[in-house]
Amino acid sequence: MAKEQRRYLALLGSINIGGNRIKMVDLKAALEAAGFKDVSTVAASGNVILTDSRDAPTIEAELESTVQGTFGFKSCAMVRTEAEVRAAIDENPFHGIGPEHGSDKMVHSIFLNHQPEQASVDALIEEHKSKGSERLALGDRVLFLDYVHGVGVSDLSSKFLERRLGCKGTARNMNSLKNILSKMV
């Protein structure tokens, strides 16, 4: 009996940053050639909606392999269901709660490849208290981050967070996530 096809969002890291330039039409074609169905891209930053019957970890590995094999660089892939994308918006404690927090452009959900240790997150929050105005909180395989004054002025870069938390991640702001979610439903 065939497994049920599910709709997923694949968030690919390192797409169209630095020298890792990919046209979304080329990414779509590569993923279709790899066997993914109903592939569509949202914006030019590695947001891919697709249909597949496999589980998320299997899809992530296939996406990473396809990007490296076709385009010649490593990308991390975080695959989430519509419900998980909605939760990354709705459960973000910094989203939509007032002017003392950053705008939807500054509030991010960083999708992680696994759940970090709570002690690592607590240590990061404690360490950063005296260094910046950003706010952090942990969800289910997602780090919520309010950059308040902007990503470019923050010390909390993706590489820094990866070292501190021991996991890879790729971030999307609330504006992007709302746009992506509207395309999934």
C-alpha positions as CSV (number, residue, x, y, z in Angstrom):
1,M,0.0,0.0,0.0
2,A,1.4,3.4,-1.0
3,K,2.2,5.9,1.8
4,E,0.1,9.0,2.0
5,Q,1.4,12.1,0.2
6,R,1.9,15.1,2.5
7,R,2.6,18.8,1.8
8,Y,5.8,20.1,3.3
9,L,7.8,23.3,3.5
10,A,11.5,22.8,3.0
11,L,13.6,25.6,4.3
12,L,17.0,25.5,2.7
13,G,19.8,27.4,4.3
14,S,22.7,29.1,2.5
15,I,20.6,29.8,-0.6
16,N,21.4,33.1,-2.4
17,I,23.7,34.2,0.3
18,G,27.4,34.9,-0.5
19,G,28.4,33.0,-3.6
20,N,25.6,30.4,-3.4
21,R,23.4,31.8,-6.1
22,I,20.6,29.7,-7.5
23,K,17.7,30.7,-9.7
24,M,14.5,29.3,-8.2
25,V,13.5,27.9,-11.6
26,D,16.7,25.9,-11.5
27,L,16.1,24.7,-8.0
28,K,12.6,23.7,-8.8
29,A,13.8,21.7,-11.9
30,A,16.5,20.0,-9.8
31,L,14.0,18.9,-7.2
32,E,11.5,17.7,-9.7
33,A,14.3,15.7,-11.4
34,A,15.0,14.2,-8.0
35,G,11.4,12.9,-7.8
36,F,9.7,15.6,-5.7
37,K,6.1,16.4,-6.6
38,D,4.1,19.6,-6.8
39,V,7.3,21.7,-6.2
40,S,6.9,25.5,-5.9
41,T,9.2,28.1,-4.5
42,V,8.4,31.2,-2.4
43,A,10.7,34.1,-2.7
44,A,14.4,33.6,-3.8
45,S,15.7,32.4,-0.4
46,G,15.3,28.6,-0.5
47,N,11.7,28.2,0.6
48,V,10.2,25.2,-1.2
49,I,6.8,23.8,-0.9
50,L,6.5,20.2,-2.1
51,T,4.6,16.9,-1.8
52,D,6.2,13.7,-0.7
53,S,5.3,10.4,1.1
54,R,8.6,10.0,3.0
55,D,9.3,11.3,6.5
56,A,10.9,14.7,7.1
57,P,14.5,13.4,7.9
58,T,14.6,11.4,4.7
59,I,13.4,14.3,2.7
60,E,15.9,16.6,4.4
61,A,18.8,14.3,3.5
62,E,17.6,14.0,-0.2
63,L,17.3,17.8,-0.5
64,E,20.7,18.4,0.9
65,S,22.2,15.8,-1.4
66,T,20.4,17.2,-4.4
67,V,21.5,20.8,-3.8
68,Q,25.1,19.7,-3.3
69,G,25.1,17.4,-6.3
70,T,23.4,19.8,-8.6
71,F,24.7,23.2,-7.4
72,G,28.0,22.3,-5.8
73,F,27.6,23.6,-2.2
74,K,26.3,22.4,1.1
75,S,22.9,23.5,2.3
76,C,21.0,22.5,5.4
77,A,17.4,21.6,4.9
78,M,14.7,21.8,7.5
79,V,11.4,20.2,6.5
80,R,8.2,21.1,8.3
81,T,4.5,20.5,8.0
82,E,1.9,23.3,7.6
83,A,1.0,22.8,11.3
84,E,4.7,23.2,12.3
85,V,5.0,26.4,10.2
86,R,1.9,27.8,11.8
87,A,3.3,27.0,15.2
88,A,6.5,28.8,14.4
89,I,4.4,31.9,13.9
90,D,1.7,31.5,16.6
91,E,4.1,30.2,19.4
92,N,6.7,32.8,18.8
93,P,6.5,34.8,22.0
94,F,7.9,38.0,20.4
95,H,5.4,38.1,17.5
96,G,2.7,40.7,17.6
97,I,2.7,41.6,21.3
98,G,3.4,45.3,21.3
99,P,5.7,48.1,20.4
100,E,8.4,47.1,22.9
101,H,9.3,44.2,20.6
102,G,10.6,44.2,17.1
103,S,8.5,44.3,14.0
104,D,7.6,41.3,11.9
105,K,10.7,42.0,9.9
106,M,12.9,41.7,13.1
107,V,11.1,38.8,14.8
108,H,12.5,35.5,13.5
109,S,11.9,31.8,13.9
110,I,15.1,29.8,13.4
111,F,14.3,26.3,12.3
112,L,16.7,23.8,13.9
113,N,17.8,20.4,12.7
114,H,17.3,19.0,16.2
115,Q,16.1,20.1,19.6
116,P,19.0,21.7,21.5
117,E,19.6,21.1,25.2
118,Q,17.6,23.6,27.3
119,A,20.7,24.2,29.4
120,S,22.6,25.4,26.3
121,V,19.7,27.8,25.4
122,D,19.6,29.1,29.0
123,A,23.3,29.7,29.1
124,L,23.1,31.6,25.8
125,I,20.3,33.8,27.1
126,E,22.1,34.5,30.3
127,E,25.4,35.2,28.5
128,H,23.7,37.6,26.1
129,K,21.7,39.6,28.6
130,S,24.5,42.1,29.0
131,K,25.5,42.2,25.3
132,G,22.4,43.2,23.4
133,S,18.7,43.9,23.4
134,E,17.7,40.8,21.5
135,R,15.3,38.4,23.1
136,L,15.5,34.6,22.7
137,A,13.2,31.7,23.6
138,L,13.1,28.0,22.6
139,G,10.2,26.1,20.9
140,D,10.0,22.7,19.4
141,R,13.0,22.5,17.1
142,V,12.8,26.3,16.6
143,L,14.6,29.2,18.3
144,F,12.5,32.3,18.5
145,L,14.6,35.5,18.2
146,D,13.6,39.2,18.3
147,Y,16.4,41.1,16.8
148,V,14.8,44.4,17.9
149,H,17.2,46.7,16.1
150,G,18.1,44.5,13.2
151,V,20.0,41.4,12.2
152,G,22.9,43.3,10.8
153,V,23.8,45.0,14.2
154,S,23.4,41.8,16.2
155,D,26.2,39.5,17.5
156,L,23.7,36.6,17.3
157,S,24.8,35.4,13.8
158,S,23.7,31.9,12.6
159,K,27.3,30.6,12.9
160,F,27.5,31.9,16.5
161,L,24.1,30.3,17.4
162,E,25.1,27.0,15.7
163,R,28.3,26.8,17.9
164,R,26.4,27.7,21.1
165,L,23.5,25.4,20.5
166,G,25.2,22.5,18.7
167,C,22.7,22.4,15.9
168,K,22.3,23.9,12.4
169,G,19.4,26.3,11.7
170,T,17.9,28.5,9.1
171,A,15.9,31.6,9.9
172,R,12.9,33.3,8.5
173,N,11.2,36.5,9.7
174,M,7.5,36.7,10.5
175,N,6.7,38.5,7.2
176,S,8.3,35.6,5.2
177,L,6.7,32.9,7.3
178,K,3.2,34.4,6.9
179,N,3.7,34.7,3.2
180,I,4.9,31.1,2.9
181,L,2.1,29.8,5.1
182,S,-0.5,31.5,2.8
183,K,1.0,29.5,-0.1
184,M,0.8,26.2,1.8
185,V,-3.0,26.4,2.5
